[in-house]
Amino acid sequence: MPVTFGCSLPSRGAMASPDNLRNLAQRAEDLSFDHVWVSDHIIIPNEVSSFYPYAADGVAPFQRDNTYFEPLAALNFLAGCTTRVKLGTHVLILPYRNPVLTAKILATLDVLSGGRLILGAGVGWMEEEFQAMGLDTYAQRGEVTDEYIQIFKELWTSDNPEFHGKHYDVSGAGFLPKPIQQPHPPIWIGGHTNPAIRRAATLGDGWMPIGLRPPAGLEPEELAEKVARLRRVSARAGRAEDAVDLVFSTDCVFEDEPRPSPDQSRRMVSGRPEQIAADLRQYQDLGVQHFIFSFPSDSAEQQQEAMERFSREVMPLIPAD
């Protein structure tokens, strides 16, 4: 399978604006990126004590007075601004939304975009946000997510959808339109924990952890161990060992100057273009087929420059398959 590249768009914070979303998505398309991504939070409580899994200190970087676009609305907007690039949620927190309504919005997005949806799915980590939304399912968010994925598949593929679960029942109703993509849009499971790996192995089409953000390190040696686990669980579930695509998401930072001293080690996927490419080839050797990058920037112009440089100086150094 050919390698694909995606980039995160500024759907939250000071850079979040219609112009920036549209311009960067269109530029990503021009630069031969294969997919673009937006993230998901609905409401940011004043006090958040839940452990954020992508910071060494566990402190969430979100601020209550920052813009945060709803991801499905943002992707419908981007579907009308683009023609080729795929549109993904990184990740949609499934327990936040009614599963039937969400399945309808996602199917509609796939149809209106011409079959370009990738559903990145997650369980959520912020207990305070569950509470702020009036949800009492934080402790059960894993099993709720599993049920909702099964409901999506049933609604998207069955002429007479029926599902009876612990948290939701569906029967006796039609559901149209079906998504364009067959049998359904790809479902890539976020998270790096054992439950996330199990979910990807049993229900997902892809596994898309975020790495190189301690404590979620996932440098090649650690990722290799988790990939082996993914393959074992897939086989035990009766699926082919390679049934689940491997996706890797991380920050990409260009640094042209060498580190000032040898004890300041280079973070992977940073440095000069040839260093970044060499790092990505290590992940390719593990079977990673899809890469998603955030380009940390202070402005849309800086992000666009980094995207252009990646397209021009890194993509040609990565084997196509």
Salt bridges, closest charged atoms under 4 A:
ASP19 OD1 - ARG22 NH2 2.36
ASP30 OD2 - ARG27 NH1 3.91
ASP40 OD2 - ARG97 NH1 2.80
GLU70 OE2 - ARG97 NH2 2.81
GLU129 OE1 - HIS41 ND1 2.55
GLU143 OE2 - LYS166 NZ 3.01
GLU143 OE2 - HIS167 NE2 2.73
ASP146 OD2 - ARG198 NH2 2.90
ASP146 OD1 - ARG199 NE 2.55
GLU162 OE2 - HIS164 NE2 2.81
ASP169 OD1 - HIS164 ND1 2.98
ASP205 OD2 - HIS184 ND1 3.98
ASP245 OD2 - HIS290 NE2 3.15
ASP251 OD1 - ARG213 NH2 2.97
GLU255 OE1 - ARG259 NH2 3.23
ASP256 OD1 - ARG309 NH2 2.67
GLU274 OE2 - ARG272 NE 2.99
ASP279 OD2 - ARG266 NH1 2.72
GLU308 OE2 - ARG27 NE 2.99
GLU313 OE1 - ARG309 NE 3.25
GLU313 OE2 - ARG312 NH2 3.15
